[in-house]
Amino acid sequence: MNGSGQTILGVPAGRGNYLMALTFSGLLCVAATSWFTYSLMTQPTPETWGYLVVNFLYLTGVSQFGIAFCAIMRLAGAKWARSFYHVGGMITLSFGPFVIIGFLFIYLFGREHLLYWVSAPEDAHLSPWLDSGLMLARNLGAQLLFYIIALYYFGLGLSRDISPQDREQSPSWRRGLLAMVSSIGKDQSDAFIEDRLYRLSPIVLLTAALANTFLAWDFGMMLVAHYHSTVFPMYFILGNMYGGAGLLLIVSAIMFRFVPVRELIDTTKVRSMGVLMTGFLLLWIYMFWAQFFVSWYGNLPHEYGVLKTQMYGHYGPVFWAMIFCNTFIPLGCLLFVKVKTTWWSMVAVATIVNGGIWLNRYIIVMPALSEDHSFFASVTELAMTVGLFAGFLTFLLFFFNAIPVVSTWEKSDPADLGRIWK
């Protein structure tokens, strides 16, 4: 059964030079990744490893919000968000392989260059938390748990948009994938799938929060000796939510170039996403202020010193650029309905916000490893950014042609969800 609407499956022939884009992004990913991997193995420095962590943290965080967005919207009963459900799942799964492989690569070969406590003397009084084996177990375990649940959660919702005709008429490479996905919800009613998705949503959010909290601690707060902040993980996670909401719009705009689904995401849905981004903006400002105010008012050197290094001196311009990209520019734009109801303006705001979140990750990591680092100081650092982004785009392009990109089976009648909440 195909649900309540006609799904659009696959990229039409010749649409937007799809094959050229897929091939180019894939080759660019392989070339750039090979370059920076070789450089890191032959000429490792704390700065280059730190730059890899910046890109890793940014893409991991904003991509994992994709599936978390679906969970939040299902719990909230937000009907407008249903057109973005498959996009959110694709975003999360597209960077999933890079998260697992990237973490293992950083842990195995880069932890001694990044983490001061790995090479601490034997008589150093370190917390039991600062243990390499425990770091591997908690991060790898949390990430694997999150992606296993996310894969099932996404497949369960996707299964209702795949009909027997889709499987039979698809090319052989796609047929097996569609058969595997459709088997997840086989012989189950729409009501059962809705109920299961609703009940799984809190679990998705908890595992996402756990995985991102460990990353925030291990690759953010613990880069600096004696730096402790109970607010930091939430500040980090809200940044992911803020940037991730914008990434949904950016990826949707890219998707429109290849798949004819533009009419399924209308102005009302774009405006609602603008309202959501405004909410995340205000929450992010609150958490940033909560972290800053306590350290500044208490004049705590181990905590305020970290913020002072970010705000003044060499990294000062980067910090204030981040503030403008994350607060003043988007807030000034999102106050106007015209901006929130125009696709190109919302994509522009989302791009600025994501640039600001990337800068935020940069000032979290790099000041702890270098006093005067500059952007793209080497070809290796440029390759890190290009390679990871190209790999992410390659998987997205593959998904555009492999599965239905917009959900059409989930009903818009409030009574359908009402039976779940009873």
N, C-alpha and C positions, 0 to 999 in steps of 0.2 A: 504493500500500500504506500502511496506517495504522499500522504498527508492531504492538506487542504488547498494546496496551490500547485501551479506548474513550476517545477524547479528548472533552473538554467544550469546546465552541466557542460563544462568544457569551454575552451577558447575557440571562437569561430575561426575558420581558416583565413590566414592573412591579416588577422586583427592586431593592429598596433605593433607589427614586427615582433610578435611574441617569441618565436624561436630564436631570433637574433638576440633579443634581450636575455632570454634564459641562457643561451650559450655564452654570451659575453660575461654575464655576472658569474657564471660557474667558473669560467677560465680565469677571470680576475680574482676570484676567491682562492683558487688553487695557487696561482702565481704569487699573490701577496702573502698568503699564509705560509707558503714554502720559504719565501724570502725572510719574513720575520722569525720564523722558527729556526732557520739556519743561523741568523744573526744572534738570537738569544742563546743558542747552544755554543756558539764560538766566541762571542764577545758580550757576555752578560754584565749588566750594571743594574744597580737598584732603580735608576731612572727609567730604563727601558722596560724592566719588569713592571714597574709602577704604572707606566703608560698602558701596558697591556691590561692591567687590573682596572684602570679607569674605563676602558672600552668594555671590558668583561662585565663590570658592575652595572654600567649603564644599560647595555643591551639585555642582560639577564633580568634586571629589575623591571624595565618597561615592557618587555615581552611577556613576563609572567603575569603582569596585570591583565593581559588579554582574557585568560580564562577566569581570573578573579572578577573581572568586570561582568562576565556572564553570571557568575554566582551571586554577586551583589544585586544585579538587576532582577534576577529570578526571585530572590528573597524579598525585594522591594515591590515586586509585581509591576515593574515598569514595562508596559507593553511596547512603548516606542523603541526600546532597546533591542527588540528581538531580531531586527534586520542586521544587527551587528554581532550576533552570537557566533556565527561561523567565522567571521573575520577575527574575533577575539581568540577563538580556539586556534586558528591558523597561525596567528602571531606568536602564541605561546609555543606551539609545537615546532615552528620553523627555527627557533633558536635553541630548542631543547638539546639536540646533539652537541652543539657548541658549548653548552653549559657543562655537561658532564665531562666531555673531553678537555675543555678549557680548564676546569677546576683541577682535574688530575694532572694536567701539564704544569699548571702553576704550582701545585702542591709538590710534585716530584722534583721539579727543576728550579723553581723560583722562590721557594719559601725562605731559603737561607739569605737571599738578597732582599727580601721584603720585610721579614719579621725579626725584630731585634732579639726576641726571646729565644729563638731557635738556637743561636750560638752563645747564649748566656753562660757565664762560668758556673761550675758545679755548686759553688757556695752561694749563688744568687737565690734570694727568697722569692720564688715565683709561685703564683697561684696554681693549684692543680689543673685549672682550666687551660693553662698555657702548656699544653702537651701536644706534640705533633700527631701522635696516634689518635688522640681524642678529637683533634681538629679534623682529621680525615674522616673519622667515623660519623661525627655529627653533621658535617656538611654533605658528604656523599650520601649518607642515609636520608637526610632531609630532602635533598634534591631528587633522589630516585623515588622516594615516596610521593613527592609532589607530582612528578611527571607521570608516574603510573596512574595516580588518581585522575590527573588532568586528561590523560589519553582516554581513559574509560568514560569520563564525564563528557568529553567532546564527542567521542564516538557514539555515545548513547543518544545525544541530541541530534547528531548528524544522520543517524540510521533511518529516521522517519522521512528524510528527504530523498531517499534512494529507492527507486521503484524497480520491479523486475525488468521493465523495459530498459531502464538505464544500464543494468548489468548486462543484459543480453546484447544490446546494440553498441556497447562501448568497445574500444580497442582492447586487445588482450592484456596490455600492460595495466589498463585501468580496471578491467573486469575483476581481477583478483582482489584488488584493493577495495572496490565497492562491495564485493561479496563478503569480505571480512568485516567491514564496517556495518553492513546491514544485518549481519548475524548477531550483533550485540543486542539489538532490540527486536529480534525475531519473535513473531507470534505474540507480541505485547501490544496492548491498546495505547492510544494517545494518552488517555488518563493515567495509565500506569507509568508511562515514560515521564510525563509531567511530574507526577508524584515523586518518582525516583530522583529526578533531577533536582527538585526542590529540597529533598532530604539530604542529598549529597552536597548541596551548596555550602553549608557551614563547614563541612570537612575540607572542601577545596580551599576556603578562605583560611582556615586554621593551618593547613599544611603550607600554603603560600606564605603566610606570616612567619611561620617557623623557619622556612628555608631562607627568607630574606633577612630575618633577624640574625641568623648565624653569619650570613655574608656581611651584614653591617658590623657585627662585632669583630669578626676575624680579619676582614680586609678594609676596615675603616677605623674603628676605635682602637683596635689593638696594634695598629702601626705605631702608636705613640705610647711611650712608657708612662704608666700611672695615669692615663686618661680614662676617666670613668664618667659616663653620662647615661642616666636611665631614660632620657628622652631621645637619645640618638637613634635607636632602632625605629621608633615611630616616625621620627623626622625623615629617616631614610626611606621607609616604606611609603609615606605620603608623597615623597618625591616620585617614587615609582608609579603611584596611582595618578598623579598629576600629569607626568609625561606620558604614561601609558594611555590615558584617555585621548591625548592629542595624537598619539601614534595610531590609534584606531581610525581617526579621520585621514591621516596621511596615507595609510595603507589602503583605505577605501578609495581614495582618489587615484592611487596607482592602479587599483583593481578595475576601476571604470574604464581605463584605457584598453583593457584586454577582454573584459567580460561585460556584456550588455545588461547590466543590472542597475544602472543609474536611476531609473524611474522607481525602483523599489526602496530607495532611501531618499525620502522627500525632505522638503525644507523644515517641516515640523521636527523630524528626527535630528536634523543638524542643529536646530535651535536648542533642542533638549540636551544634546551633547555639549553645546556651549554653556548652558546652565550648569551642567555637571562639572565642567572644567572650572567654572567660576567658584563652585563649592570647594573643589580640591585646592584651588588657588588660595582661598581664605584659610583653609585648614593648614596648608603648608606654611603660610605666613605665621599662623599661630604657633605651630610647632617649632619653627625657626626662632621665633621670639622667646619661646619657653626655654629653649636650649641656651640662647644667648644671655637672657636676662639673669638667670640664676648664677651663671659663671661670672658675669660682669659685676652684678651687685655684691656677690660674695667675695669678689677679688681672689678667686681660687686659681693660683698660678698654673697648676697642672691641667686645668680645664680652660680657663680664659686665655692662657698662653697659646693654646691651639687655635682658638678663634682669632686672636690678635695677629698671629702669623698669617692667617688667611686674609684678614681685612686690611692689613697695612704692609708696607714694604713692597717687595718684588711681586707678590701675588695680589696686591691691592686692586689693580685694574681688573684682574680676572674676577675677583670677588664682586666688585660693583657691576661688572658686565652681567654676572650671574643674577644679581639682584634685579637689574633692569629687565632681563629676559624673563624672569620668573614672576615678577610682581608688577612693576609700573607699566610696562608695555601691554601685557595681556589684560591687566585690570582696566587700563584706559580704553582698550578695544572692546572688551566683552561687556562694557556698560551699555553699548549701543545695540539695539535689536537688529539693525541693518547688517552689522558684522556677524551676528549669530545666525542670520538666515541666508548668508551668502557662502557658497562652498569655497570659493577661492580665498576669501578673507579668513575663514575658519581654518583652512589648511595652512595659511601663512602664520596665523597666531599659534597653531599647534607646532609648526616648525620652529618658531622662536622659543616656545616653551621647552621643546625637546633639546634645543641648543643650550638653554639655561640649565636643564637637568644634567646634561653632559658636563657642563662647566662646574656644576655642583660636585659631581663625582671627582672631577679633576682637583678641586681645591681640598677635597677630603683626603685624597691619596698623596698627591705630589709634594705638598709642603713638608710632609713627614719624611720624605726620601731625598729631597733636594732643596737647597736654599734658593736656587735661581734657574729653575727649569723653564724652558720656553716651548711653545707649541711646535710640533713637527720639527723637532731639533735634528732629526735624521730621517733618511729614507725608510729606515726600519719602523719608526713610529708612524709614519704615513701609511706604511703597508699594514700595520696593525689595525688602524681605523678602516682602511679600504677593504682589507681582507674579511674582517668580521661582518661589516655591513653588507658586502657583496655576498657572503655566504648566507646571511639572513634573507636577503632579497631572492637568492636562488631558490631556496626552499619555499618562499612565498609564491614565486612564479609557478613552481611545480604544483602547489596546492590549487592555484587559480584554475588550472586545467584538469585537475584530478578529481575534485569533489564539488558538490554544490556550494557556492560561496555565500548564498543568502538563504536563511531559513524561511520556509513558507508553510510549514505544517503547524507551527504553534499558533493556536487560535488567538484572536484579539478580543474575544468575548470575555469580560471579567468573570462570568459565571464559570468558565472553565477552570480558572485558578481558584475560585471560591471553594470548589469542592475539595481542593487540596488543603486549604487552611482550616477546614472544619475540624 
